[in-house]
Amino acid sequence: MNTANFPWLTTIILLPIVASLLLPIIPDKEGKTVRWYSLIVGLIDFALIVYAFYTGYDFSNPDLQLVESYPWVPQLGLNWSVGADGLSMPLIILTGFITTLAILAAWPITFKPKLFYFLILAMYGGQIAVFAVQDMLLFFLVWELELVPIYFLLSIWGGKRRQYAATKFILYTAGGSLFILLSALTMGFYGDTVTFDMRSLALKDFALNFQLALYAGFLIAYGVKLPIIPLHTWLPDAHGEATAPVHMLLAGILLKMGGYALIRMNAQMLPDAHAFFAPVLVVLGVVNIIYAALTSFAQRNLKRKIAYSSISHMGFVMIGIASFTDLGLSGAVLQMVSHGLIGASLFFLVGATYDRTHTLMLDEMGGVGKRMPKVFAMFTTCSMASLALPGMSGFVAELMVFVGFATSDAYSSTFKVIVVFLMAVGVILTPIYLLSMLREIFYGKENEELVSHQALIDAEPREVFIIACLLVPIIGIGFYPKLLTQMYDSTTVQLTARLRDSVPTLAQQKEETLKVSLSAPQIGN
């Protein structure tokens, strides 16, 4: 087989979607066959992802690779156009990895298993498509595709307030998607040629005011998904009601879609507008870090505490995107992958703890460390990764954002000092609330009613295996970051060079505006 001409990305996207359509005809009442079928599909698709990038991807090439383009609806100018570069490739691999583990994490699901795994597999293909498609209209369609599975996964298998959480999720995200559609259409019809190809759109000479309007629209849409405060309130509610595998998909992949789109659309396609909005992104990033960390302190619900921790960590992504340095942007991409792994591990362990304790309230926990030493050890290790312990991927990612922003010449020294100080405060707050959480769960006085519960057993081999799979890349990247950064460095360096070219343009425009105002005739002269 000629691997160079094989439609790898199309196959990787469509395989889980087509496989999900076969689930209803599989004879299986208890769900045992269905879960093995879904796991095998997930493993095959992940193996195809790894093989495709191993054999057909050149790390030194910053441009799109594995490109495929087929006419789909020519009358609308809609093409099936996919490709991968350094921005999308690590996230496609992350999607395959996390989703496969989420399928394994869903092993205890017995209620409507065919529908559950159907939604998981359909979402698998949709999320990969978000990172691979290169047509704006197609991007909007696949962005919407993944909303439907999440809605049903929340509303059917969620907690007591699942309907409220699912409805809030769909309203927020669908409302944000309208800005994607409107911006895509206006970009496509701008100028003399009509096109929705992202590479062609990036070459269009958009007027600055037009870029600013588009950037604002995209920022709202992707700010919901990232999420950016104050567009974040759907996330704690969704996490508060979701099951463990859905947690893993939300924290591990869904939030990264917002960060990826912010880089792909806002920074890469609208660089001049990015120069204007970059300080706003920095401020919003700082607000995310500090506000979400402080809010996490007040949460007595374990899921909501970790959810606000996720919001805090995504603030570093925004600051890295707005740093105008190779190191800062590289740190932002690394932070997305790192948090995807760490967030998935923590939320899986939250689900495992709930299955045993049947409570999410920290006030009702305590003293279970002796009863569940394996869970305690895994929870502690993953919490250390989340608080950016040296030797873990989170430390490297946050350090790169710190240094990248501090060495940027796009901002004044005073502004950089203030931002770096506030980022440091956020880093200090993180271990305080995470270590406090561990103390309340595993140490202290035992809750007699809780520890006497027959279900309070230690981790089973399946759970240990899932956490081990997540810890291997977390620790591996922590000790050898080049393991990941070499995959995307060429792309981020090229993008940063283009963004830096827009900074002098911004300064020049400000200078010209000042000259015009000074040379204008003064009243009374």
C-alpha positions, 0 to 999 in steps of 0.5 A, spaced: 500 500 500 502 506 498 502 510 505 503 517 502 497 517 498 492 513 503 486 517 505 489 517 513 485 522 516 479 521 512 479 514 515 481 516 522 475 520 522 470 516 519 472 509 522 469 510 529 463 514 526 461 508 521 463 503 527 458 506 531 452 505 526 453 498 527 452 497 534 444 497 534 445 490 530 450 487 535 446 482 539 448 483 546 443 484 552 448 485 558 453 490 554 459 485 555 460 484 547 458 492 546 464 494 550 469 490 547 467 492 540 467 499 542 474 498 545 477 494 539 474 500 535 478 505 539 484 501 539 484 500 532 483 507 530 488 510 535 493 505 532 492 508 525 493 515 528 500 513 531 502 509 524 499 515 520 503 520 523 509 515 524 510 514 517 507 520 513 509 526 518 515 530 517 516 534 524 521 539 520 515 541 515 511 547 518 506 546 513 499 542 513 501 534 511 497 528 510 492 533 506 486 531 502 481 535 499 474 532 495 468 536 493 462 535 497 457 540 496 460 544 490 454 549 489 456 551 496 463 551 496 463 546 501 469 541 500 471 535 505 478 538 506 483 535 512 490 536 513 494 536 520 500 540 522 504 541 528 498 545 531 493 539 530 497 533 530 499 533 537 491 534 539 489 528 534 493 523 538 491 526 544 484 525 542 485 518 540 489 516 546 484 519 551 478 517 548 480 509 548 482 510 555 475 513 556 472 507 553 475 502 558 473 507 564 466 506 561 466 498 563 461 499 569 456 502 565 450 497 564 444 502 563 443 503 555 450 501 553 449 500 546 447 508 546 452 510 550 458 507 546 454 509 540 455 516 542 462 515 545 464 513 538 461 518 534 464 523 538 471 520 537 470 521 530 467 528 531 473 531 535 478 528 531 475 532 525 475 538 529 482 538 529 483 536 522 478 539 517 481 545 513 474 548 511 471 553 515 464 551 513 466 544 515 469 546 521 462 549 523 459 542 522 464 538 525 464 543 531 456 542 532 457 534 531 460 533 537 455 537 541 450 532 540 453 526 544 455 530 550 448 533 551 445 526 551 451 523 555 450 528 560 442 528 560 441 520 560 447 518 564 448 524 569 447 526 576 441 528 579 441 535 576 443 532 569 437 535 565 439 542 567 447 541 566 446 538 559 441 544 557 446 549 560 451 546 556 448 546 549 445 553 550 452 556 551 456 552 546 450 552 541 450 560 542 457 560 541 457 556 535 453 562 531 459 566 532 463 561 528 458 560 522 457 568 522 464 569 522 465 563 517 460 566 512 463 573 512 470 571 511 468 566 505 464 572 501 469 577 503 473 580 497 472 578 489 473 570 491 468 566 495 472 560 498 472 557 505 478 554 505 482 556 511 489 557 507 486 561 502 482 565 507 489 566 511 491 570 505 486 574 504 487 582 505 482 583 510 481 590 513 483 591 520 476 593 522 473 587 519 479 583 522 477 586 529 470 584 528 471 577 526 476 576 532 471 578 537 466 573 534 471 568 534 473 569 541 466 569 544 465 562 541 472 559 543 471 563 549 465 558 551 469 552 550 476 554 553 472 556 557 474 564 559 471 567 565 465 569 565 463 564 559 465 558 564 459 557 568 457 551 564 463 547 565 462 546 573 455 544 572 457 539 566 462 536 570 458 536 577 453 531 573 457 527 568 460 520 569 467 518 569 468 517 562 465 523 560 469 527 565 475 525 561 472 527 554 470 534 557 477 535 561 481 531 556 479 534 549 473 538 549 476 544 552 482 543 548 478 545 542 477 552 544 484 553 545 486 550 538 481 554 535 483 560 538 490 559 535 488 556 528 483 562 527 484 568 531 492 568 531 493 564 525 488 567 520 487 574 523 494 576 526 493 584 525 487 583 530 491 579 534 496 584 536 490 588 538 487 583 542 493 580 545 493 584 551 486 583 552 487 575 552 493 576 557 488 580 562 483 574 561 488 569 562 490 572 569 483 572 571 482 565 569 488 563 573 486 567 579 479 567 580 478 560 578 483 558 583 480 562 589 473 559 587 476 552 587 478 554 594 470 555 596 468 548 593 466 543 597 463 538 592 469 534 589 468 535 582 466 542 582 473 543 585 477 540 580 473 543 574 475 550 577 482 547 577 481 546 570 479 553 568 485 556 572 490 552 568 487 554 561 489 561 563 496 559 562 494 557 555 491 564 553 497 568 556 502 563 552 498 564 545 498 572 547 506 572 548 508 573 541 514 568 543 516 561 540 517 559 547 510 562 550 506 559 544 510 552 545 508 552 552 501 554 550 500 548 546 504 543 551 499 546 556 493 543 552 496 536 551 499 536 559 492 538 562 488 534 557 492 528 560 492 530 567 485 533 567 483 526 565 486 522 570 484 527 576 476 526 573 477 519 572 480 518 580 474 523 582 469 518 579 472 512 582 472 515 589 465 517 588 463 509 586 466 507 593 464 513 597 457 515 594 459 522 596 462 528 592 462 532 599 469 533 602 465 534 609 463 527 608 469 524 607 476 523 611 480 517 613 479 513 607 487 513 605 488 506 609 482 503 606 484 505 599 492 505 599 492 505 591 487 510 590 490 514 595 497 513 591 494 515 584 490 521 587 496 524 590 501 523 584 496 526 579 495 532 584 502 533 584 502 533 576 496 538 577 500 543 581 506 543 577 511 538 581 518 538 577 518 532 573 511 532 571 509 535 564 505 541 568 511 544 570 514 544 564 508 547 560 507 553 565 515 554 566 515 555 558 509 560 558 512 564 564 519 565 561 516 566 554 511 571 556 517 574 561 522 575 555 516 578 550 518 585 547 511 586 545 509 589 552 512 594 557 516 592 563 511 594 568 505 590 565 510 584 564 512 584 572 504 585 574 502 579 569 508 574 572 507 576 579 499 574 578 501 568 575 506 566 580 500 567 585 496 562 581 501 557 581 502 558 589 494 557 590 494 551 586 498 546 591 494 549 597 487 547 594 489 541 592 493 539 598 487 541 602 483 536 598 487 530 599 487 531 606 480 532 607 479 525 603 484 521 605 487 524 612 483 526 618 478 523 622 474 517 619 467 517 617 465 511 621 459 510 616 463 511 610 469 507 612 464 501 614 461 501 607 462 494 603 464 498 597 470 502 600 475 497 596 481 499 593 483 500 586 482 494 581 487 492 576 483 496 570 483 502 574 490 502 575 492 500 568 488 507 566 492 511 571 498 508 569 497 509 561 496 517 563 502 517 568 507 515 563 506 521 558 505 526 564 512 523 567 515 522 560 514 529 558 516 532 564 523 529 564 524 530 556 519 535 553 522 534 547 518 528 546 512 532 544 515 539 543 519 537 537 512 535 534 510 542 533 516 547 534 517 548 526 509 550 526 509 554 532 516 558 530 513 559 523 506 562 526 510 566 532 514 569 526 508 572 522 505 574 529 511 578 531 510 581 524 504 584 526 506 588 532 510 593 528 504 594 524 500 595 530 505 600 533 506 604 526 498 604 526 498 607 533 503 612 531 500 614 524 493 615 528 497 620 533 500 624 527 493 625 524 491 627 531 496 632 532 496 635 525 489 636 525 486 643 525 485 646 532 479 650 534 480 657 535 487 657 531 
